[in-house]
Amino acid sequence: MAEVNLIKFYPRSNKPVETRATVNNLDLEIARKFGKDYFDGDRRHGYGGYYYHPRFWTETVSYLRDYYKLSENASILDVGCGKGFMLHDFKLLMPQATIAGIDISEYAYENAMADVKPYIKVGNTKTLPFPNKSFDLVTAINTVHNLPLDKCKQAIREIQRVSRLNAFIVVDAWRNDEERERHFKWVVTCLTAMHVNDWKDLFKEVGYTGDYYWTFS
Ligand SMILES: C[S@@+](CC[C@H](N)C(=O)[O-])C[C@H]1O[C@@H](n2cnc3c(N)ncnc32)[C@H](O)[C@@H]1O
């Protein structure tokens, strides 16, 4: 289990926090449906447009492959895969790999990239529909923190269960009061966020042995 930044090429929002600070409870309710409004609607409800951009994803998957020394025919699951951007780039980089994705969003599934859509299931990460030790690598980037604490723990146990070798989780976290404050100004869907040390304790508590990194506000 290691803290390692494997997402240094991952897309980052450059919108000012103050923009998001104006959201109200109705906006949060809309965002949490993970529908069109969240992905491709107004910025108040989420991404404000969730688009594929090779500049971010290509470098990220290449980095993951090298870090985990994945073989050409490795099996990879992306939990909370959205429209399948990362799976698409894994398939480009490693055409013989077995890929799978799961996401709670029907909208994301309907609008997933055509080449990876057949490998994506709509479902909830708290019960992954795969046998034990199915995948060489399981990723969950900014996904499990969208569940309340008990379900979040369950989701991490599920990731551990279906991973044969490696797992990499990214969650919202803070290291100090300033980041904590910024997190609560920014958040629209996250239900479980905490100090990095508390996350580390949680990972131990649930028996997670994979790697992890943080999204800081
Ligand atoms: C912040 S987005 C991240 C998407 C993608 N991993 C990425 O990095 O671009 C969070 C994703 O988690 C999905 N999600 C939220 N709750 C979920 C759940 N309980 N089970 C599965 N997916 C979930 C959302 O639909 C959304 O696609």
The ligand as a Gaussian input file, in Angstrom:
#p B3LYP/6-31G(d) Opt

LIG

0 1
 C      -15.755000      12.595000     -10.590000
 S      -16.410000      11.421000     -11.723000
 C      -14.909000      10.593000     -12.218000
 C      -15.064000       9.859000     -13.507000
 C      -13.775000       9.224000     -14.022000
 N      -13.239000       8.264000     -13.073000
 C      -12.769000      10.285000     -14.295000
 O      -11.767000      10.337000     -13.581000
 O      -12.981000      11.083000     -15.216000
 C      -17.156000      10.251000     -10.647000
 C      -17.759000       9.084000     -11.388000
 O      -18.216000       8.133000     -10.445000
 C      -19.499000       7.685000     -10.835000
 N      -20.158000       7.197000      -9.614000
 C      -20.634000       7.933000      -8.595000
 N      -21.128000       7.135000      -7.643000
 C      -20.956000       5.875000      -8.071000
 C      -21.279000       4.601000      -7.526000
 N      -21.878000       4.481000      -6.337000
 N      -20.967000       3.501000      -8.251000
 C      -20.377000       3.614000      -9.468000
 N      -20.042000       4.795000     -10.028000
 C      -20.335000       5.909000      -9.334000
 C      -20.142000       8.899000     -11.494000
 O      -21.217000       8.594000     -12.325000
 C      -18.953000       9.473000     -12.251000
 O      -18.798000       8.914000     -13.521000

